[in-house]
Amino acid sequence: MKSLPELLEGVPVTLLLTFFAISVGFALGLLFALGRVYGHKLISYFCTAYLEVFRGTPLLVQLFIIYYGLPAIGIIFSPIQAAMIGLSLNSGAYQAEYLRGSIQAIPSNQMVAGRTLGMTKFQSIRTIILPQALRISIPAWSNELIYLLKYTSIVVYIQVRDLTFQAKDIASHSSRYFETFIVVALIYLLFTAVLSEIVDIIEKRLRIPGVGVTNKVGLRTF
């Protein structure tokens, strides 16, 4: 395929969006998960509202609001900035639910034990609850990583020059849609296979025998 070098120019953008969103989304998800589980009532309500908004509305609509809607009130982002913000906020909502389920899977008596030993609530969460919760959330988190890689493709609608944008541009000039998008599908398949294998290795090394989350809370359904 003669246009392959041009097509591959979009790969770094796709990977950048994926890893940026999964990282920022993790930070947001952890913050909101802790807020829901351990926060005061007002904080818990705020966290719940955030999760409901970003899990209850389509990602594409969220991107449109950020990129096309916010300029109406004077807030302007470049396409790549809007994509990073939208993907991160959306992923943060889903990761918050994965982490919340993992935190709540840890027996409550472990928190009691930590407090009995003289730890503060924060110390108990940081040293006892979170290390276990993070390890058992890896399967759900790996799903989110794969989802994000694939869902970055919709940023084409806000003019981000990712892998899908490059394919669309090439196909529109050459009229070779079938060949072009078959190659794109194979590239995405390769990346998802590699990421899945890496995460599987990490999961096996960090798995806690006999501990896990049987219900995958908050999995994407769109």
C-alpha positions in Angstrom: 0.0 0.0 0.0 1.7 3.2 -1.3 -0.1 5.4 1.2 1.0 3.4 4.3 3.7 6.0 5.5 1.1 8.7 5.3 -1.4 6.5 7.1 1.0 5.7 9.9 1.5 9.4 10.6 -1.8 9.2 12.6 -0.5 6.4 14.9 1.4 8.6 17.3 -1.7 10.8 17.8 -3.9 7.8 18.5 -1.4 6.4 21.0 -0.9 9.8 22.6 -4.7 10.2 23.1 -5.0 6.7 24.5 -2.3 6.9 27.1 -3.0 10.5 28.0 -6.7 9.7 28.6 -6.1 6.5 30.5 -3.6 8.2 32.8 -5.6 11.4 33.5 -8.8 9.3 33.6 -7.2 7.0 36.3 -6.3 10.0 38.5 -9.8 11.4 38.1 -11.3 8.0 38.6 -9.4 7.3 41.8 -10.4 10.7 43.2 -14.1 10.3 42.4 -14.2 6.7 43.6 -12.7 7.7 47.0 -15.2 10.6 47.1 -18.1 8.3 46.5 -17.0 5.6 49.0 -15.5 7.7 51.8 -16.6 11.3 51.1 -19.2 13.3 53.1 -22.7 13.3 51.7 -22.2 16.5 49.6 -18.9 15.2 48.1 -20.6 11.9 47.3 -23.5 13.6 45.6 -21.1 15.7 43.5 -19.1 12.6 42.5 -22.3 10.7 41.6 -23.4 13.6 39.4 -20.2 13.6 37.5 -20.4 9.9 36.9 -24.0 10.0 35.8 -23.4 12.8 33.4 -20.3 11.3 31.7 -21.5 7.7 31.7 -25.1 8.7 30.7 -24.3 10.8 27.6 -22.5 9.7 24.4 -18.8 10.4 24.2 -19.3 12.0 20.8 -21.8 14.5 22.2 -19.3 15.4 25.0 -16.6 16.1 22.4 -18.9 18.2 20.4 -19.8 20.3 23.4 -16.2 20.8 24.3 -15.0 21.6 20.8 -18.0 23.2 19.1 -20.1 24.3 22.1 -17.7 26.0 24.5 -16.4 28.6 22.0 -19.9 30.1 22.3 -19.0 31.2 25.9 -15.4 32.1 25.0 -13.7 28.9 25.9 -11.7 27.6 22.9 -9.6 24.5 22.6 -7.6 23.1 19.7 -8.9 19.8 18.3 -6.2 17.8 20.1 -6.8 19.6 23.4 -10.6 19.0 23.1 -10.0 15.4 22.4 -7.7 15.0 25.4 -10.1 16.7 27.7 -13.2 14.8 26.5 -11.6 11.4 26.5 -10.0 11.9 29.9 -13.3 13.1 31.5 -15.2 10.3 30.0 -12.7 7.6 30.9 -12.4 9.0 34.5 -16.1 8.4 35.0 -15.8 4.7 34.0 -12.6 4.1 35.9 -14.2 5.6 39.0 -16.8 2.9 38.9 -14.2 0.1 38.3 -12.2 1.4 41.3 -15.3 1.9 43.5 -16.3 -1.7 42.9 -12.8 -2.9 43.8 -12.6 -0.7 46.9 -15.9 -2.0 48.1 -14.8 -5.6 47.5 -12.2 -5.3 50.2 -13.7 -6.5 53.5 -14.7 -3.6 55.8 -12.9 -5.2 58.8 -9.6 -4.4 57.2 -10.3 -0.7 57.6 -11.3 -1.4 61.2 -8.1 -3.3 61.8 -6.1 -0.4 60.4 -7.8 2.1 62.7 -7.3 -0.3 65.6 -3.6 -0.3 65.0 -3.6 3.5 65.3 -3.7 4.5 61.7 -5.8 7.4 60.5 -8.5 6.8 58.0 -6.3 8.2 55.2 -3.4 6.0 56.2 -5.6 2.9 56.3 -7.0 3.7 52.8 -3.5 4.4 51.4 -1.6 1.4 52.9 -4.3 -1.3 53.3 -7.3 -0.7 51.0 -5.9 0.9 47.9 -3.0 -1.6 47.2 -5.5 -4.4 47.2 -8.2 -2.5 45.3 -5.8 -1.4 42.5 -4.6 -5.0 42.0 -8.1 -6.5 41.7 -9.3 -3.7 39.4 -6.7 -4.6 36.7 -9.1 -6.8 34.6 -11.7 -4.0 34.4 -9.0 -1.4 33.9 -7.6 -3.4 31.0 -11.0 -3.3 29.3 -11.0 0.5 29.6 -7.6 0.7 28.0 -8.7 -1.3 25.0 -12.0 0.6 24.8 -10.1 3.9 24.8 -7.7 2.9 22.0 -10.7 2.1 19.8 -12.9 5.0 20.8 -10.1 7.5 20.0 -11.3 6.9 16.4 -14.3 9.2 16.9 -12.1 12.2 17.4 -12.1 12.4 13.6 -15.3 14.3 14.0 -13.5 17.2 15.7 -10.8 17.2 13.1 -8.0 15.5 15.1 -5.5 14.0 12.7 -5.4 10.5 14.2 -5.1 7.2 12.5 -8.8 7.2 11.4 -8.5 10.8 10.1 -5.5 9.9 8.0 -7.3 6.9 6.6 -10.4 8.9 5.8 -8.3 11.5 4.1 -6.4 9.0 2.0 -9.5 7.1 1.1 -11.3 10.2 0.0 -8.5 11.1 -2.4 -7.8 7.6 -3.8 -11.4 6.2 -3.5 -9.8 3.0 -2.1 -12.0 2.8 1.0 -12.0 -0.9 1.4 -8.3 -1.4 1.2 -7.5 1.6 3.4 -9.9 0.8 6.2 -8.9 -2.9 6.2 -5.3 -1.8 6.9 -6.6 0.5 9.6 -8.6 -2.3 11.2 -5.5 -4.5 11.2 -3.4 -1.8 12.9 -6.0 -1.4 15.6 -6.2 -5.1 16.0 -2.5 -5.4 16.4 -2.4 -2.7 19.0 -5.2 -4.2 21.0 -3.6 -7.6 20.9 -0.3 -6.2 22.2 -1.9 -4.1 24.9 -4.1 -7.1 26.0 -1.0 -9.3 26.3 0.9 -6.7 28.3 -1.9 -6.2 30.7 -2.5 -9.9 31.1 1.2 -10.3 32.1 0.8 -7.5 34.7 -2.4 -9.0 36.0 -0.9 -12.4 36.5 2.1 -11.0 38.4 0.0 -8.8 40.7 -3.0 -11.1 41.2 -4.0 -11.7 44.8 -5.0 -15.4 45.2 -8.6 -15.8 46.2 -9.5 -12.1 45.8 -11.3 -10.6 42.9 -14.3 -8.6 41.7 -16.9 -10.9 40.2 -19.2 -8.1 38.9 -17.6 -5.7 36.5 -19.3 -2.5 37.6 -19.7 0.3 35.1 -18.6 -1.5 32.0 -19.2 0.5 28.8 -22.3 -0.5 27.0 -22.2 1.9 24.0 
